Amino acid sequence: MGVSVLLAVGVVPLAGAPAVAAATSDIVLPAADRYQPRNAVLSGLADTGLFSQPEGSAHLRWTDYATGASRDLPQYDAPHAQVTLAQSDTAYELTPTKPYVVRFYDLDSGATKATVTVPEELAWAGTAGETVVAYLGTASAVREVHLLKPATGGGTTDLTVAGWPEGAQLLRVSERDAKSLLMRYRMPTDDPKVFMEQLALVDVGDGSVAKIFDSYKAGSARAPFLSHDYVGW
């Protein structure tokens, strides 16, 4: 009996106790710890700077290598789909469906500098400066490499890369810059079961091919590298 009385007293409010008002202010919780930096989302590298759109930012951003200074580029917001960097003073955009059209823009103003249309029978491989690289075939069995450039007064010029070693099977465009393409190709040997992979440097200006005589040892841990002065892997 004594226990029941004590419980009853415990749940009954005391006479004269002030009423507690309901809380009306918001509760702000501290941000959770983050164990990784924001994703920089790089979208193009050039001689003097790079393009990025860091996680959480609303615009593309240009960062200058020499000074480290960055500036936003709102001129490339919607309705642009995906703009990336062709070279230090030029951005470009590729239409998402065939026939592919590449529009080159002045980096600072966003004004259109030139337009290149990729023929429907060719596949897009990227840009080398203000040159569009395309190929005939598949990504692992390239039959021809084409260099498409804006023509004076409009239109597009098409230069087919020539000078491959006899019997070469083109594999892919590995690296590129405004002056050169680094191409992989495969050559037969005396053993019909053994093939040798090679690299070649293509001059974007005239389409000529310079063979790199050291064999390229393909593998997941190796990737061809191209700079203004060196080729490596």
C-alpha positions in Angstrom: 0.0 0.0 0.0 2.8 2.4 0.9 4.5 1.8 -2.5 1.4 2.6 -4.4 1.0 5.9 -2.6 4.6 6.9 -3.3 4.2 6.2 -7.1 1.0 8.2 -7.2 2.8 11.1 -5.6 5.7 10.9 -8.0 3.5 11.4 -11.1 1.2 14.2 -9.8 2.5 17.8 -10.4 3.1 19.8 -7.3 0.5 22.4 -6.5 1.7 25.9 -7.5 4.6 24.8 -9.7 5.2 27.1 -12.6 4.3 25.8 -16.1 7.2 25.1 -18.4 6.8 26.8 -21.8 7.4 24.7 -24.9 10.8 25.5 -26.6 10.3 27.4 -29.9 13.9 28.1 -31.1 15.6 25.8 -33.6 18.3 23.5 -32.5 21.5 23.8 -34.5 23.8 20.7 -34.5 27.5 21.0 -35.3 28.6 19.8 -38.7 29.9 16.3 -38.8 33.6 15.7 -39.1 34.9 15.4 -42.7 37.8 13.1 -43.3 38.5 14.0 -47.0 39.1 17.4 -48.7 36.5 18.7 -51.1 36.7 17.1 -54.6 38.4 19.6 -56.9 36.7 18.1 -60.0 39.4 19.0 -62.5 38.1 19.5 -66.1 41.1 20.6 -68.1 44.8 21.3 -67.8 46.8 23.8 -69.9 50.3 25.4 -70.0 49.5 28.3 -67.7 46.5 27.1 -65.6 43.7 24.7 -65.1 39.9 24.4 -65.1 38.0 23.0 -62.1 34.6 23.1 -60.4 35.2 22.3 -56.8 32.5 20.4 -54.9 29.9 22.9 -53.7 30.9 25.7 -56.1 28.4 27.1 -58.6 30.7 28.0 -61.5 33.7 26.7 -63.4 36.9 28.1 -62.1 40.2 29.1 -63.7 43.4 28.8 -61.6 46.7 30.3 -62.7 49.8 28.2 -62.0 52.2 31.1 -61.6 50.2 33.1 -59.0 47.8 30.4 -57.6 45.0 32.9 -58.0 41.5 31.6 -59.0 38.5 33.3 -60.6 35.0 32.0 -61.4 33.8 31.8 -65.0 30.0 32.3 -64.8 29.9 32.8 -68.6 30.0 29.0 -68.9 27.0 28.4 -66.7 23.8 26.9 -68.2 22.6 26.6 -70.9 26.2 25.3 -71.6 26.3 21.5 -71.0 29.9 20.7 -70.2 32.7 23.1 -71.0 36.3 22.1 -70.6 39.8 23.4 -71.5 41.4 23.1 -74.9 44.5 25.2 -74.2 45.4 28.2 -72.0 43.3 30.8 -73.8 40.5 28.5 -75.2 37.7 26.4 -73.8 35.5 24.0 -75.8 32.1 22.3 -75.6 31.0 19.0 -77.4 27.4 18.5 -78.3 26.1 15.2 -76.7 24.7 13.5 -79.8 25.8 12.9 -83.4 26.7 14.6 -85.6 29.1 15.9 -82.9 29.9 19.6 -83.0 32.8 21.1 -81.1 32.6 24.8 -80.3 35.7 26.6 -79.2 35.3 29.7 -76.9 37.6 32.5 -75.9 38.4 31.7 -72.3 37.8 35.1 -70.9 34.8 36.4 -72.8 33.1 33.2 -73.7 32.7 34.3 -77.3 32.7 31.6 -79.9 36.1 31.4 -81.8 35.4 28.5 -84.1 33.2 25.5 -84.7 34.2 22.0 -86.0 31.7 19.3 -87.1 32.8 15.7 -86.7 31.7 13.5 -89.7 29.2 10.9 -88.7 31.5 8.0 -89.7 34.2 9.1 -87.3 34.4 8.7 -83.5 35.4 11.5 -81.3 38.8 11.2 -79.5 39.3 14.6 -78.0 41.1 17.9 -78.8 44.7 18.9 -79.4 44.6 22.6 -78.8 42.1 23.9 -81.4 42.3 20.7 -83.4 39.7 18.0 -83.1 41.0 14.4 -83.0 38.7 11.8 -84.5 39.2 8.2 -85.8 37.7 5.6 -88.0 37.2 2.2 -86.3 36.9 1.3 -82.7 38.8 2.6 -79.6 40.9 -0.6 -79.6 41.2 -1.0 -83.3 41.7 2.4 -84.9 41.9 2.3 -88.7 42.6 6.0 -89.5 43.3 9.1 -87.4 41.8 12.4 -88.6 42.8 15.9 -87.6 39.8 18.3 -88.0 40.4 22.0 -87.9 38.3 25.1 -88.4 38.6 26.4 -92.0 39.1 30.0 -92.9 35.7 31.5 -93.6 33.9 28.6 -92.0 33.6 24.9 -92.5 36.1 22.2 -91.4 39.4 20.8 -92.9 40.1 17.1 -92.6 43.8 15.9 -92.5 44.3 12.1 -92.4 47.4 11.1 -90.5 49.7 9.0 -92.7 53.1 7.3 -92.4 52.3 4.4 -90.1 54.7 1.4 -90.4 53.4 -1.3 -92.7 51.3 -3.8 -90.8 50.6 -1.5 -87.9 47.4 -2.0 -86.0 46.4 1.4 -84.4 45.1 1.0 -80.9 44.3 4.4 -79.3 45.2 8.0 -78.9 46.9 7.9 -75.5 47.9 11.5 -74.8 47.6 14.9 -76.7 48.5 18.5 -76.4 48.3 21.5 -78.7 51.3 20.3 -80.8 51.3 16.5 -80.7 49.4 13.2 -80.3 50.9 10.2 -78.6 49.5 7.1 -80.4 49.8 3.4 -79.5 50.0 0.7 -82.2 50.7 -3.0 -82.4 53.2 -4.7 -84.8 53.5 -8.4 -85.7 56.7 -10.3 -85.1 58.3 -13.4 -86.5 56.2 -15.4 -84.1 52.5 -15.2 -85.2 51.4 -15.5 -81.6 53.6 -12.6 -80.4 52.9 -8.9 -81.0 54.9 -5.9 -80.1 53.4 -2.6 -78.9 54.9 0.7 -79.9 54.3 4.4 -79.5 54.4 7.1 -82.2 54.3 10.9 -82.0 52.0 12.6 -84.5 52.6 16.2 -85.4 49.2 18.0 -85.2 50.3 20.6 -87.7 51.1 18.4 -90.7 49.9 14.9 -89.6 53.4 13.4 -89.9 54.4 10.4 -87.7 57.6 10.0 -85.8 58.2 6.4 -84.4 59.5 6.0 -80.9 61.9 3.1 -81.2 61.8 1.8 -77.6 59.1 -0.9 -77.2 56.1 0.1 -75.1 55.6 -2.5 -72.3 51.8 -2.5 -71.9 50.4 -3.1 -68.5 48.0 -1.8 -65.9 50.8 -0.1 -64.0 52.0 1.8 -67.1 50.5 4.8 -68.8 52.0 6.8 -71.7 52.9 10.4 -70.7 53.4 13.4 -73.0 54.9 16.8 -72.2 56.3 19.6 -74.4 59.8 18.1 -74.1 59.4 14.4 -73.2 57.5 11.2 -73.9 57.5 8.5 -71.2 55.6 5.6 -69.7 
